[in-house]
Amino acid sequence: MADKQAVTVVLSSESTMTQGMAMVLANQMQEQGAQVDILLCDHAGGLALKGASGEAMKPNNVSPAQLLDGALKKGATASVCALYLPNTGKKHDDLKDGIKAAKPAEMGAALLEPNRRVIGF
């Protein structure tokens, strides 16, 4: 069997609808066999915090944070950008289990992988 398609979803938008669409598509790509890695920056970093809720979106009445949780449960990885924690005053302990701060050298190398797709929101 061929390796799974690697996809990195980079999400920095403050918009609930944009965050929701990014997470819906991340979940769909997973269901279609991709290995999805999610990088959360700027306002979207809030989705990575313990207790993140947010506005539920129609038609399924789920929030972007709930969609992120679903993707993680199905095997996606998620991290906050290296700038998020030091510039928001948040700590590693504030992040949901399994979410870490990205290391720029590792993230840069991953983004350069020849068969990886990178999608930004």
Rosetta blueprint (number, residue, H / E / L):
1 M L
2 A L
3 D L
4 K L
5 Q L
6 A E
7 V E
8 T E
9 V E
10 V E
11 L E
12 S L
13 S L
14 E L
15 S L
16 T H
17 M H
18 T H
19 Q H
20 G H
21 M H
22 A H
23 M H
24 V H
25 L H
26 A H
27 N H
28 Q H
29 M H
30 Q H
31 E H
32 Q L
33 G L
34 A L
35 Q E
36 V E
37 D E
38 I E
39 L E
40 L E
41 C L
42 D H
43 H H
44 A H
45 G H
46 G H
47 L H
48 A H
49 L E
50 K L
51 G L
52 A L
53 S L
54 G L
55 E L
56 A L
57 M E
58 K L
59 P L
60 N L
61 N L
62 V E
63 S L
64 P H
65 A H
66 Q H
67 L H
68 L H
69 D H
70 G H
71 A H
72 L H
73 K H
74 K L
75 G L
76 A L
77 T E
78 A E
79 S E
80 V E
81 C L
82 A L
83 L L
84 Y H
85 L H
86 P H
87 N H
88 T H
89 G L
90 K L
91 K L
92 H H
93 D H
94 D H
95 L E
96 K L
97 D L
98 G L
99 I L
100 K E
101 A E
102 A L
103 K L
104 P H
105 A H
106 E H
107 M H
108 G H
109 A H
110 A H
111 L H
112 L L
113 E L
114 P L
115 N L
116 R L
117 R E
118 V E
119 I E
120 G E
121 F L
